[in-house]
Amino acid sequence: MPEDFAIPDFSVVDEDFRDAHVTKNHYAPTVFRLVVEVTSSNWSDDLGPKVECYAEAGVPAYLIADRKHDEVLLYTDPADGKYPAPQRFKRGRRVPVPEFVGVRLEPAVDTLLDG
């Protein structure tokens, strides 16, 4: 159902993502390589249900700019519908996005948290 779909703040998808169209503006989770969320007033959703949702969907990498706790979390390699504990990055560091995402990306934690 459309109300069950998560809408990420940013994502990296496979080149042929249009072939995985499910319904109006919604695509199968298999096309997502990286999902990025930036927390706001609903920060608990990004740190709880969305972690579970993206892991169950098999999204290979989930990055959260956690402005509530002033850090960036990177979840990777979900197995059996769960991510292992995330890598945590504090201000002054960069986040090395895994090569399997398919893009060279190493954003600064400060930029992710401050916008």
Secondary structure as UniProt FT lines:
FT   HELIX           2..4
FT   STRAND          10..13
FT   TURN            15..16
FT   HELIX           17..20
FT   STRAND          21..23
FT   TURN            24..25
FT   STRAND          26..27
FT   HELIX           29..31
FT   STRAND          32..38
FT   TURN            41..42
FT   HELIX           43..47
FT   HELIX           49..57
FT   STRAND          61..66
FT   TURN            67..70
FT   STRAND          71..76
FT   TURN            80..81
FT   STRAND          87..89
FT   TURN            91..92
FT   HELIX           99..101
FT   HELIX           109..114
//
